[in-house]
Amino acid sequence: MAEWLYEAGIGEARAALIDNGKIVEARIEREDEGPRPGAVVGARLVEMGRGGKGALVALDWPGQPQATLAAIPPATPVGARLIVEISRMALRERARDKPARARLAESGAALTAGSDLRARIEASGIIVREAASTGPDLFEQAGWSEMIDCVRAGHWSFAGGALWVDATPALVLIDIDGQGDALALAKAGAQAAAAVIRRCDIGGSIGIDFPSLPDRAGRQAIDAAVDAAMTGPFERTAVNGFGLMQIIRRRDRPSLIEQICLDPVATDAAMLLRQAERAVGAGLLSLTARPGVIDHVAAHPAWTENLQTRTGRRVQLLADPDVKGAGHAQ
């Protein structure tokens, strides 16, 4: 029976849907990612845009992040106070960030932070199991770290081949690589690609590069394989003569790939804190990592205080430029 594992980590909550011992869906939610979809917050109009379209607001949120507003009455003055609903979270892309998207909230709407990760997985109707920082590490038993490594490398193996996955500013590109019969490889790759899309919650525009098949019947077989393997609402093109298919899925929050690969410091900081919670021993708890990771943790003093409370140990942060990855805690 499938079940959600949930872990309220320090600075990051994480969840994994486990089915037959494997992670089929993985989600993380970080404290400083900004307001979630469905959040209703106060805002101040910063820029009107043209004809009331493309307006920009500053949100009543820590750090006053900005959001684009789909439409606003043309007579609204700059500086006006508004109540808006977040329709898409802020997104990070290579060399640029995209502000959140919002729309005017309905009259009388109550302010709310929107559903958090725990509430969203509970709403699925699947049993939720709380993972503790003591005892067996349920996330690791299901392959959490190995999955993170696959996300970072952009390389996912499957029987007979592998996927190369890269999140570009335009789309997420999935390349199917392997040897042998092209149709068999394409069908297996379709299943593997659909599994990665689901596991990492990839939304927006997705391109899949299948092995080229000269005959129409083969390409239609790939189309059918994708339709059978995909979960949730999506639209797609047919595979063209060059083996390319485009898939469109709703995108209202960053995917796991964007969170991990485009914010490596935050990723390593969360992994370091998770490791520290499980460190065996007593007395001083030392967290050692490269300067960027240590600076990120130090910039959130509540995280260190929380770690000290959870472990009952005094914590010190040590920056070492020679340490790679997430560092170590002992």
Backbone torsions as a table, in degrees:
resi	resn	phi	psi	omega
1	MET	NA	135.6	179.3
2	ALA	-71.5	147.9	175.4
3	GLU	-151.0	151.5	174.0
4	TRP	-88.7	134.7	164.5
5	LEU	-98.0	135.8	179.4
6	TYR	-130.0	138.0	-179.4
7	GLU	-135.9	118.5	177.5
8	ALA	-86.7	80.1	-178.0
9	GLY	-74.9	173.9	178.6
10	ILE	-82.2	115.7	-179.1
11	GLY	80.7	-11.7	-176.5
12	GLU	-154.8	125.2	169.6
13	ALA	-93.7	147.6	-179.3
14	ARG	-139.9	149.5	179.9
15	ALA	-142.6	147.2	178.7
16	ALA	-140.0	127.0	174.4
17	LEU	-88.0	117.1	-175.7
18	ILE	-105.3	128.2	177.4
19	ASP	-136.3	121.6	-177.0
20	ASN	55.2	38.6	175.4
21	GLY	80.1	2.4	-177.6
22	LYS	-118.6	152.2	177.7
23	ILE	-81.9	115.7	178.0
24	VAL	-102.7	-21.5	172.9
25	GLU	-141.3	138.8	178.8
26	ALA	-134.6	135.2	-177.7
27	ARG	-139.3	140.5	170.3
28	ILE	-129.4	151.9	179.2
29	GLU	-138.2	118.2	-175.7
30	ARG	-101.1	149.4	-174.4
31	GLU	-61.0	-36.2	-170.9
32	ASP	-103.9	27.0	180.0
33	GLU	-83.7	-5.7	179.9
34	GLY	94.5	178.2	-176.2
35	PRO	-63.9	144.4	-177.8
36	ARG	-84.9	160.5	173.1
37	PRO	-56.4	137.0	-177.6
38	GLY	93.0	-12.6	177.3
39	ALA	-66.2	138.0	175.1
40	VAL	-113.7	116.0	-171.9
41	VAL	-135.4	157.8	173.0
42	GLY	-74.1	155.6	-178.4
43	ALA	-153.8	161.0	176.6
44	ARG	-123.1	130.9	-179.5
45	LEU	-70.4	122.9	-178.1
46	VAL	-101.7	-39.7	-176.8
47	GLU	-144.6	135.4	-172.2
48	MET	-79.4	-34.3	-173.1
49	GLY	77.4	-173.6	-177.7
50	ARG	-98.3	123.6	177.3
51	GLY	61.4	28.3	-179.5
52	GLY	80.1	3.0	179.5
53	LYS	-107.0	143.3	179.9
54	GLY	74.0	26.9	178.0
55	ALA	-68.9	157.7	-178.4
56	LEU	-124.1	132.4	179.7
57	VAL	-125.8	152.4	171.2
58	ALA	-99.7	126.1	-173.8
59	LEU	-86.9	147.7	173.5
60	ASP	-78.7	79.4	-174.3
61	TRP	-149.6	150.3	178.4
62	PRO	-48.9	126.4	-177.4
63	GLY	86.0	-4.8	-179.5
64	GLN	47.8	58.4	177.2
65	PRO	-64.8	157.5	-179.6
66	GLN	-100.4	159.5	176.8
67	ALA	-143.0	148.3	173.5
68	THR	-86.4	143.4	-177.7
69	LEU	-111.3	127.0	-172.9
70	ALA	-61.5	-45.0	-178.0
71	ALA	-156.6	148.4	-177.8
72	ILE	-151.5	144.9	178.0
73	PRO	-54.1	131.9	-174.6
74	PRO	-56.9	-27.0	-176.3
75	ALA	-83.4	-0.4	-177.5
76	THR	-67.8	125.2	-177.8
77	PRO	-80.7	150.5	173.0
78	VAL	-60.3	136.1	-176.6
79	GLY	96.6	-8.9	-179.3
80	ALA	-64.9	147.0	177.0
81	ARG	-88.7	136.2	-176.2
82	LEU	-135.5	161.6	169.5
83	ILE	-115.8	122.8	-175.1
84	VAL	-125.6	157.3	175.9
85	GLU	-113.8	131.1	-179.0
86	ILE	-77.3	124.8	178.5
87	SER	-103.0	-22.6	175.9
88	ARG	-150.2	135.4	179.3
89	MET	-67.9	164.3	171.6
90	ALA	-64.0	145.6	-177.4
91	LEU	-124.7	143.7	175.1
92	ARG	-103.9	132.6	175.4
93	GLU	-130.7	169.2	-179.5
94	ARG	-59.7	124.7	174.0
95	ALA	69.3	3.8	178.0
96	ARG	-161.2	158.3	174.5
97	ASP	-119.0	146.7	176.0
98	LYS	-105.7	127.3	177.7
99	PRO	-66.9	162.8	175.9
100	ALA	-62.3	160.9	173.1
101	ARG	-108.5	144.6	-178.5
102	ALA	-142.9	165.3	172.2
103	ARG	-137.1	159.3	177.9
104	LEU	-61.6	132.1	178.7
105	ALA	-73.7	157.2	176.8
106	GLU	-64.8	150.0	-179.1
107	SER	-56.8	129.9	178.5
108	GLY	82.5	4.7	-179.5
109	ALA	-62.8	135.6	179.5
110	ALA	-79.5	145.0	177.2
111	LEU	-67.3	137.9	-179.9
112	THR	-154.1	150.8	178.9
113	ALA	-84.4	-4.5	-178.2
114	GLY	82.7	166.6	-177.0
115	SER	-71.6	128.6	177.4
116	ASP	-84.2	179.3	-174.7
117	LEU	-60.1	-43.1	-178.9
118	ARG	-60.6	-44.7	-179.3
119	ALA	-64.7	-37.0	-177.5
120	ARG	-68.9	-41.0	-179.9
121	ILE	-73.8	-31.5	175.3
122	GLU	-64.3	-35.7	-179.5
123	ALA	-67.2	-15.5	179.6
124	SER	-70.5	-17.4	-178.3
125	GLY	84.2	-2.7	178.3
126	ILE	-90.1	141.6	-178.3
127	ILE	-56.1	139.5	179.6
128	VAL	-112.8	127.6	-179.4
129	ARG	-113.7	124.6	-179.0
130	GLU	-77.2	128.2	178.3
131	ALA	-96.5	125.3	-178.6
132	ALA	-93.2	158.3	179.2
133	SER	-83.3	-3.5	174.8
134	THR	-114.0	156.4	-178.8
135	GLY	82.0	-164.3	-177.3
136	PRO	-59.0	139.7	178.7
137	ASP	-87.3	96.8	-174.7
138	LEU	-64.9	-34.5	179.3
139	PHE	-65.9	-44.0	-179.6
140	GLU	-68.2	-35.5	177.9
141	GLN	-61.5	-29.6	179.4
142	ALA	-87.6	-5.5	177.0
143	GLY	96.4	32.1	-177.3
144	TRP	-60.9	-51.5	-177.3
145	SER	-64.3	-39.3	177.5
146	GLU	-62.3	-38.0	178.1
147	MET	-65.6	-42.9	177.5
148	ILE	-59.2	-40.7	178.2
149	ASP	-62.4	-40.2	178.5
150	CYS	-64.3	-41.7	178.6
151	VAL	-60.5	-46.8	-177.0
152	ARG	-66.0	-41.1	-179.2
153	ALA	-76.4	-21.2	-175.2
154	GLY	69.2	25.3	-174.2
155	HIS	-130.2	121.5	-177.9
156	TRP	-128.0	115.9	-179.9
157	SER	-83.4	148.8	170.5
158	PHE	-145.2	166.9	-176.6
159	ALA	-59.3	115.2	177.5
160	GLY	93.7	-3.0	-178.7
161	GLY	-177.0	-161.8	-178.9
162	ALA	-155.9	158.0	174.2
163	LEU	-108.1	140.2	168.1
164	TRP	-111.1	122.1	-173.1
165	VAL	-120.6	127.5	-178.5
166	ASP	-137.4	128.3	178.1
167	ALA	-92.4	105.0	177.5
168	THR	-96.7	167.1	176.8
169	PRO	-60.7	-26.5	-177.0
170	ALA	-87.0	-40.9	-175.7
171	LEU	-165.9	167.9	170.7
172	VAL	-91.3	122.3	-177.4
173	LEU	-104.5	127.9	178.5
174	ILE	-116.7	117.3	-179.9
175	ASP	-106.7	128.6	-179.9
176	ILE	-96.1	122.7	-174.2
177	ASP	-123.4	140.2	177.5
178	GLY	167.0	-179.6	-177.9
179	GLN	-118.6	170.9	175.1
180	GLY	94.2	-160.6	-176.3
181	ASP	-59.3	126.2	-173.8
182	ALA	-64.8	-40.2	-178.2
183	LEU	-68.6	-42.7	178.6
184	ALA	-63.2	-41.4	178.4
185	LEU	-64.1	-41.5	-179.2
186	ALA	-64.8	-41.4	179.4
187	LYS	-65.4	-44.7	177.9
188	ALA	-64.9	-38.6	178.3
189	GLY	-65.6	-34.5	177.6
190	ALA	-62.0	-43.5	178.4
191	GLN	-65.5	-42.6	-179.5
192	ALA	-65.9	-41.1	179.5
193	ALA	-65.1	-42.9	178.1
194	ALA	-62.1	-36.9	179.2
195	ALA	-65.8	-41.4	179.1
196	VAL	-68.0	-40.6	177.8
197	ILE	-58.8	-44.6	178.6
198	ARG	-68.2	-47.3	-175.8
199	ARG	-60.0	-41.1	-174.7
200	CYS	-97.8	2.2	178.5
201	ASP	54.5	51.4	-178.9
202	ILE	-80.3	125.8	178.8
203	GLY	-123.0	-176.4	-178.9
204	GLY	78.0	-142.8	-177.8
205	SER	-93.2	129.6	-178.3
206	ILE	-128.1	129.8	176.0
207	GLY	-110.8	131.4	176.6
208	ILE	-116.5	125.9	179.9
209	ASP	-101.3	101.1	179.8
210	PHE	-88.2	160.8	169.9
211	PRO	-58.1	139.7	-177.8
212	SER	-68.6	134.3	177.2
213	LEU	-123.7	125.8	-174.5
214	PRO	-75.0	-24.6	-173.0
215	ASP	-100.5	147.2	-178.0
216	ARG	-64.4	-37.5	-178.9
217	ALA	-61.3	-39.8	177.8
218	GLY	-64.4	-42.6	179.8
219	ARG	-65.7	-36.9	177.3
220	GLN	-67.4	-31.7	176.8
221	ALA	-66.0	-36.4	176.2
222	ILE	-66.5	-43.9	177.5
223	ASP	-54.7	-45.7	-178.6
224	ALA	-66.1	-36.8	179.2
225	ALA	-65.4	-39.4	177.6
226	VAL	-65.7	-45.6	-179.9
227	ASP	-59.0	-37.7	-178.7
228	ALA	-73.6	-30.4	-173.7
229	ALA	-90.6	-28.2	-175.4
230	MET	-72.4	148.3	174.9
231	THR	-120.4	150.7	178.6
232	GLY	78.1	167.4	-178.5
233	PRO	-65.1	139.8	175.7
234	PHE	-162.1	161.0	170.8
235	GLU	-124.8	155.0	-179.0
236	ARG	-150.0	161.8	167.8
237	THR	-93.7	167.1	169.9
238	ALA	-75.6	155.3	173.8
239	VAL	-65.1	128.9	179.5
240	ASN	-88.8	-177.7	-176.2
241	GLY	-64.7	-17.1	178.3
242	PHE	-95.0	1.8	178.0
243	GLY	88.5	13.4	-177.1
244	LEU	-99.0	137.7	174.0
245	MET	-131.2	139.7	174.8
246	GLN	-111.8	133.0	178.2
247	ILE	-119.1	139.2	176.6
248	ILE	-120.0	125.1	175.6
249	ARG	-127.5	155.3	178.6
250	ARG	-60.5	140.9	-178.9
251	ARG	-134.2	100.3	179.6
252	ASP	-118.9	2.3	176.4
253	ARG	-156.0	163.0	-179.1
254	PRO	-67.6	148.0	175.5
255	SER	-78.1	167.8	176.7
256	LEU	-60.9	-35.3	179.7
257	ILE	-63.6	-45.0	179.6
258	GLU	-64.9	-42.7	-178.4
259	GLN	-63.2	-43.1	-174.7
260	ILE	-81.2	-47.9	-172.5
261	CYS	-80.7	-31.8	-176.5
262	LEU	-94.5	-2.4	174.4
263	ASP	-138.3	65.7	-173.9
264	PRO	-64.9	-29.5	179.2
265	VAL	-67.1	-47.5	178.2
266	ALA	-62.5	-36.8	178.6
267	THR	-62.7	-48.2	-179.5
268	ASP	-68.1	-34.6	177.9
269	ALA	-63.0	-43.3	179.2
270	ALA	-65.3	-39.3	178.6
271	MET	-66.7	-38.0	178.7
272	LEU	-65.1	-44.5	179.7
273	LEU	-66.0	-37.3	177.4
274	ARG	-64.1	-42.2	177.5
275	GLN	-62.9	-40.4	-177.9
276	ALA	-64.7	-36.8	178.3
277	GLU	-60.3	-28.4	-174.9
278	ARG	-102.9	4.0	-178.6
279	ALA	-64.2	134.9	-179.5
280	VAL	-89.8	139.1	176.8
281	GLY	134.1	-175.2	179.9
282	ALA	-137.5	169.4	179.7
283	GLY	82.8	-154.3	-175.2
284	LEU	-61.8	132.2	177.5
285	LEU	-106.9	112.4	-176.2
286	SER	-101.2	127.5	175.8
287	LEU	-108.1	116.6	-177.0
288	THR	-118.1	127.5	179.6
289	ALA	-159.1	173.9	177.7
290	ARG	-62.6	156.4	-173.3
291	PRO	-53.2	-40.0	-178.4
292	GLY	-60.8	-40.5	-179.8
293	VAL	-69.5	-45.1	179.4
294	ILE	-63.0	-40.8	178.1
295	ASP	-62.3	-38.5	-179.7
296	HIS	-65.5	-43.2	177.6
297	VAL	-66.3	-43.0	-178.8
298	ALA	-63.7	-28.9	179.9
299	ALA	-72.1	-7.6	178.1
300	HIS	-124.7	75.6	-175.5
301	PRO	-57.7	-26.3	179.0
302	ALA	-63.2	-28.6	179.7
303	TRP	-67.0	-44.5	179.3
304	THR	-64.6	-41.6	177.9
305	GLU	-61.5	-41.8	178.7
306	ASN	-64.3	-42.0	179.4
307	LEU	-62.4	-42.6	178.6
308	GLN	-62.9	-38.8	179.3
309	THR	-67.2	-42.8	-176.6
310	ARG	-70.7	-35.2	-175.5
311	THR	-97.4	-19.1	-175.0
312	GLY	70.6	21.8	-178.2
313	ARG	-125.8	146.1	175.0
314	ARG	-73.4	139.8	-173.1
315	VAL	-112.3	137.1	170.3
316	GLN	-126.9	146.1	-178.6
317	LEU	-108.1	128.1	-177.4
318	LEU	-124.5	122.8	177.7
319	ALA	-92.6	129.6	178.8
320	ASP	-138.4	110.3	-176.9
321	PRO	-64.6	-15.3	-179.6
322	ASP	-86.3	-10.4	-178.5
323	VAL	-81.4	134.2	-178.9
324	LYS	-102.5	161.6	174.6
325	GLY	62.8	-140.2	-175.5
326	ALA	-81.0	-8.3	-178.3
327	GLY	81.7	-157.4	-177.1
328	HIS	-148.8	157.1	178.7
329	ALA	-128.8	134.1	-179.3
330	GLN	-157.8	NA	NA
